[in-house]
Amino acid sequence: MIAPKDDIDRIMSVMERAFPAEFGEAWNRRQVSDALLVSNCRYGLIAPDGSPNFYEDTDTAGFFMGRSVLDEEELLLFAIAPEYRRKGLGHLLLARFVSEARGHGMGRVFLEMRRGNPAGVLYAAHGFVEVGVRPSYYRCGDGTRLDAISQELVLDN
Ligand SMILES: CC(C)(COP(=O)(O)OP(=O)(O)OC[C@H]1O[C@@H](n2cnc3c(N)ncnc32)[C@H](O)[C@@H]1OP(=O)(O)O)[C@@H](O)C(=O)NCCC(=O)NCCS
């Protein structure tokens, strides 16, 4: 999928303020645009009103990026900008990601998150279950280590 420059601007505007700096999870612009050059990568944007439709002056509330291989898709990045959180937009965007994955014939979606991320509550609400742990996978800014938790959702098409 080739993303228009405006959409990469939108992704980066959320990326730059959504991820806590200490965990090093945010991607830079080059990583995003290179990933989206690959045909099995896709992204989605959400506006503050929950819509996927944007006009020139619409702010961007959040985005996701996913990458599929055969019938499995990984949720690579998922974020809602801080000022738009706890309004249900995370629920809406995750439901859209999963519904599109199902529509593309995926049998399974998976993701990795650092242990303790509040996003885990959201993923559990959508039926994701823990399937593995990579001990001490993330190195925090202060040198401490956090496990990566792998989660999956099996899709019945
Ligand atoms: C995780 C994230 C996407 C949630 O977005 P959001 O728009 O606030 O999500 P919603 O408003 O739809 O809330 C969904 C549910 O998730 C849970 N949740 C979200 N943020 C939470 C927090 N800080 N603490 C506890 N639970 C939280 C709640 O159960 C919430 O439902 P509720 O508000 O009805 O209680 C957002 O906090 C974010 O972008 N975080 C930083 C980036 C990140 O860590 N992404 C995930 C990488 S794996």
The ligand as an SDF file (V2000), in Angstrom:
LIG
                    3D

 48 50  0  0  0  0  0  0  0  0999 V2000
   -4.1570    2.1830   24.3310 C   0  0  0  0  0  0  0  0  0  0  0  0
   -4.8490    3.3420   23.6180 C   0  0  0  0  0  0  0  0  0  0  0  0
   -4.8190    3.1130   22.1210 C   0  0  0  0  0  0  0  0  0  0  0  0
   -6.3220    3.4020   24.1050 C   0  0  0  0  0  0  0  0  0  0  0  0
   -6.9980    4.4040   23.3670 O   0  0  0  0  0  0  0  0  0  0  0  0
   -8.3580    5.0610   23.9130 P   0  0  0  0  0  0  0  0  0  0  0  0
   -8.9700    5.8280   22.8000 O   0  0  0  0  0  0  0  0  0  0  0  0
   -8.1120    5.7660   25.1780 O   0  0  0  0  0  0  0  0  0  0  0  0
   -9.2400    3.7750   24.1850 O   0  0  0  0  0  0  0  0  0  0  0  0
  -10.7910    3.7820   24.5620 P   0  0  0  0  0  0  0  0  0  0  0  0
  -11.2640    5.1050   25.0170 O   0  0  0  0  0  0  0  0  0  0  0  0
  -11.5260    3.1310   23.4530 O   0  0  0  0  0  0  0  0  0  0  0  0
  -10.7580    2.8280   25.8380 O   0  0  0  0  0  0  0  0  0  0  0  0
  -10.7580    1.4640   25.6730 C   0  0  0  0  0  0  0  0  0  0  0  0
  -10.5950    0.7620   26.9980 C   0  0  0  0  0  0  0  0  0  0  0  0
   -9.2190    0.5090   27.2320 O   0  0  0  0  0  0  0  0  0  0  0  0
   -8.9640    0.6080   28.6220 C   0  0  0  0  0  0  0  0  0  0  0  0
   -8.0140    1.6820   28.8270 N   0  0  0  0  0  0  0  0  0  0  0  0
   -7.5850    2.5830   27.9120 C   0  0  0  0  0  0  0  0  0  0  0  0
   -6.6630    3.3940   28.4810 N   0  0  0  0  0  0  0  0  0  0  0  0
   -6.5220    2.9930   29.7470 C   0  0  0  0  0  0  0  0  0  0  0  0
   -5.7190    3.4400   30.8390 C   0  0  0  0  0  0  0  0  0  0  0  0
   -4.8720    4.4720   30.7200 N   0  0  0  0  0  0  0  0  0  0  0  0
   -5.8150    2.7840   32.0040 N   0  0  0  0  0  0  0  0  0  0  0  0
   -6.6810    1.7590   32.1560 C   0  0  0  0  0  0  0  0  0  0  0  0
   -7.4770    1.2850   31.1580 N   0  0  0  0  0  0  0  0  0  0  0  0
   -7.3940    1.8990   29.9850 C   0  0  0  0  0  0  0  0  0  0  0  0
  -10.2820    0.8580   29.3060 C   0  0  0  0  0  0  0  0  0  0  0  0
  -10.8590   -0.3820   29.6270 O   0  0  0  0  0  0  0  0  0  0  0  0
  -11.0530    1.5240   28.2160 C   0  0  0  0  0  0  0  0  0  0  0  0
  -12.4260    1.4070   28.3210 O   0  0  0  0  0  0  0  0  0  0  0  0
  -13.2340    2.4210   29.2990 P   0  0  0  0  0  0  0  0  0  0  0  0
  -12.7560    3.8140   28.9870 O   0  0  0  0  0  0  0  0  0  0  0  0
  -14.6450    2.1580   28.8930 O   0  0  0  0  0  0  0  0  0  0  0  0
  -12.9040    2.0010   30.6840 O   0  0  0  0  0  0  0  0  0  0  0  0
   -4.1700    4.6990   23.9720 C   0  0  0  0  0  0  0  0  0  0  0  0
   -4.0840    4.8160   25.3830 O   0  0  0  0  0  0  0  0  0  0  0  0
   -2.7840    4.8590   23.3910 C   0  0  0  0  0  0  0  0  0  0  0  0
   -2.6250    5.2950   22.2490 O   0  0  0  0  0  0  0  0  0  0  0  0
   -1.7170    4.5490   24.1720 N   0  0  0  0  0  0  0  0  0  0  0  0
   -0.3350    4.7940   23.7600 C   0  0  0  0  0  0  0  0  0  0  0  0
    0.0970    3.9460   22.5900 C   0  0  0  0  0  0  0  0  0  0  0  0
    0.0530    2.4810   22.9340 C   0  0  0  0  0  0  0  0  0  0  0  0
    0.5260    2.0530   23.9740 O   0  0  0  0  0  0  0  0  0  0  0  0
   -0.5070    1.6830   21.9910 N   0  0  0  0  0  0  0  0  0  0  0  0
   -0.6110    0.2400   22.1380 C   0  0  0  0  0  0  0  0  0  0  0  0
    0.6740   -0.4070   21.7750 C   0  0  0  0  0  0  0  0  0  0  0  0
    0.5990   -2.1620   22.0110 S   0  0  0  0  0  0  0  0  0  0  0  0
  1  2  1  0
  2  3  1  0
  2  4  1  0
  2 36  1  0
  4  5  1  0
  5  6  1  0
  6  7  2  0
  6  8  1  0
  6  9  1  0
  9 10  1  0
 10 11  2  0
 10 12  1  0
 10 13  1  0
 13 14  1  0
 14 15  1  0
 15 16  1  0
 15 30  1  0
 16 17  1  0
 17 18  1  0
 17 28  1  0
 18 19  1  0
 18 27  1  0
 19 20  2  0
 20 21  1  0
 21 22  1  0
 21 27  2  0
 22 23  1  0
 22 24  2  0
 24 25  1  0
 25 26  2  0
 26 27  1  0
 28 29  1  0
 28 30  1  0
 30 31  1  0
 31 32  1  0
 32 33  2  0
 32 34  1  0
 32 35  1  0
 36 37  1  0
 36 38  1  0
 38 39  2  0
 38 40  1  0
 40 41  1  0
 41 42  1  0
 42 43  1  0
 43 44  2  0
 43 45  1  0
 45 46  1  0
 46 47  1  0
 47 48  1  0
M  END
$$$$
